[in-house]
Amino acid sequence: MKKLIFTTLFSVFSILNLSAQKNDASISKLYQNYLNIKTALVSDNSDDASKAANAFVKSASMVDYKVLSEGNLDVLRKGASTIADSRSIETQRESFNGLSKNMIALTKNFKLADDTVFVQYCPMADASWLSAEKAVKNPYYGKSMLTCGSVKSEIK
């Protein structure tokens, strides 16, 4: 009987663990698409930012509401949709600020990546963003002020 209970509990915990890994993967996919938006903005490429934002919206649709509430997902999708629908790099950068605030908030509850995630800040734009690398590449000013900013925190 004890063996049966132990086996049952082990199976339940294994299923929960596999489920958590899957859920982490959906959040990690959001993060990867977010990084693609950031990279496009760094390169001053509004078309690539739009494409990356569309991919972000699609990946947000794959996140289970049990992992992240529908309201939170709607906020993320709205910010990314504005970037996707706009051809103006300035408008995309303004929307990226809101998207970044929400993605930074996600780091408090989810592990976005296996590697360190850096929270960076640009005083000229008074805005933060997430990065997979420590070197600052500013998405708010792109090539005109590529290295403006600093690392504010590291999330391991």
Disulfide bonds with the S-S distance in Angstrom:
none
